[in-house]
Structure formats: C-alpha cells, structure tokens
Amino acid sequence: MIKSYGVRETTAVGTEAERHAEEIRLCGFTVLRGVVRAEHLDAARAGLDRLYAEQAAAAGGADRLARINDANIVRCPLAQDDLFLELVTQPRLLAVAAALLGEYFVLQQQNGVINPPAGDNYQAAWHRDLPYQHFVSSRPLALSALVCIDPFTAETGGTCVLPGSHKSEQFPSADYVRAHERGAVGDPGDVLVFDSMLYHRAGTNRSGRLRRGLNNVLGLPLLQQQISLPRALGGRFAEDPFLRKFLGYETEPAGSSFEWRGRRLEKLAG
Ligand SMILES: O=C(O)CCC(=O)C(=O)O
C-alpha cells in the first residue's frame, strides 16, 4: 500500500501493457522482458549480418554508406526477410503500442543497428527518433521499439536514455545530460520501448563483439514512413486486415483525387 494524502485521482493499471504504458508516459521508456524466442535471435543475428553485407554491396561498399552516415545500419530488413516482420509484430509489443497510440498505428521505419566493437556509430550522438522536432505533445505520436538481439549492457554499448526528455521541448544542457543519462540494460530478446521523442543514443561498444539491435518506429498514421512499405513489399500482406493498416497500405498517399475517391468508393462497396 502506497501512503499519500490530498490525492483524488490515481492511474489504474490492470494489464502488463498498461503498466509499461504508464512508465513510457511518465519517464519515457520501459523494457519488455523476454519477448523474442532464442531461435529467432540466432536467425536475426545471421539475417542482419547477411542483409548488411548485401545492402553495402548494392550501395557500392560500406565506405559509401559511411559517407552518408549510414554505415552499420540495415535499412528496412522486413522487406527482404519475413523474420523481421515477425519480430515487430510480437503481441506483447503491439499491446503496449495499442495502449498508447490507440487502435490505428503504422510501422514508420525499421532499421537493424549493428554496433561494432570500438567502432564509430552515427547513432551514438543524442537524438530523437522524430528528429528536428522541438514541441511536446500530451500523448505519444510514436513509439520506438528497440529489440535487443545481443546483450545491451554498459560494456556492449547498450542504449543510453535521458529519462523524461520526451516532455522537454529543448535538448537539455551538457551538465544535465552528463548527470542524468542512464543506460537501459537488456538481455537478448528484451525490447526497449520508448516515446520516439525521448532523447537517446547508442553507447560505446567495449566488448570485442558486435552488439546488434532492431529499431522499429510505430506511429500514428499521420506520420510519413521513411521507406514506403507498400512499395517495398510490392503488395505482400495487404490482404491481412491488421497488417494492411500496420504496414501503411491504407495511408499511402493517393496519386490523384480520382485515385483517392476511388479508394473511398471501393471501401464503401467492400
Ligand atoms: O544502437 C542503439 O542502442 C541506439 C539506436 C538508435 O539510437 C536508433 O536506432 O535510433
């Protein structure tokens, strides 16, 4: 029993999702433990390494990716391997998203992050996943779900967060950042879920091993996808009522007023 006085209203929390949603609302982040099964983690490690090699080769080499601050990032892996769609549609994660975003949310981006030992990493600079924005909203616009594929610890360069910063318009002063940054520790299979406006960064990996993660941004349908998933997937999964919305098939901008009206009429008829 928590003692209090003068309190007339208290948040009621029943389910696991509501508990995590409360943490995200108040301090900006939470960790969902044991979401992804071990065999999926092994496949995800191999998948991220393979896809990064393929994507770097397609771009003309990792050096060229480094020149656009995109080294060690696997862009949109779900377009090349269904395992990564499975990882971002884990029911416990979707329940937290629904508790905070309501029934309609869209996958805005998915990135594999590969943090090499002692390597320089663009994500190691403080940022929001909705970058360049300096307003705050009373409810989350988007959630970031960072799946720990390898251990996230101080040694492996696990994610650092600034608790509560999703409620601050400005980036805090350097002294405040140094005093209040906090490492979010996660085992493989855990998911660090945070308000996408929370300031965060990758740590420095001193472990001698790769630290891999899978970051997903799930947002309100008014936000724009980084890469059009309907186009990247070429119509796949559009027949599934949940995935149709989640992957953005219904919110892809229409090419013309005729197409926009056509879609509405089709929906009415269907
Ligand atoms: O690698 C990390 O721990 C952080 C990744 C990150 O900041 C991002 O993907 O936006």
The ligand as a Tripos MOL2 file, in Angstrom:
@<TRIPOS>MOLECULE
LIG
   10     9     1     0     0
SMALL
NO_CHARGES

@<TRIPOS>ATOM
      1 O1         22.0300    1.3130  -31.0420 O.co2     1 LIG1
      2 C1         21.3890    1.8500  -30.1470 C.2       1 LIG1
      3 O2         21.4610    1.4850  -28.9750 O.co2     1 LIG1
      4 C2         20.5280    3.0350  -30.4260 C.3       1 LIG1
      5 C3         19.9540    3.0130  -31.8050 C.3       1 LIG1
      6 C4         19.2940    4.2940  -32.1180 C.2       1 LIG1
      7 O3         19.5150    5.2750  -31.4890 O.2       1 LIG1
      8 C5         18.3540    4.3760  -33.2280 C.2       1 LIG1
      9 O4         18.2020    3.4070  -33.9940 O.co2     1 LIG1
     10 O5         17.7190    5.4340  -33.3610 O.co2     1 LIG1
@<TRIPOS>BOND
     1     1     2 2
     2     2     3 1
     3     2     4 1
     4     4     5 1
     5     5     6 1
     6     6     7 2
     7     6     8 1
     8     8     9 2
     9     8    10 1
@<TRIPOS>SUBSTRUCTURE
     1 LIG1         1 GROUP 0 **** ****
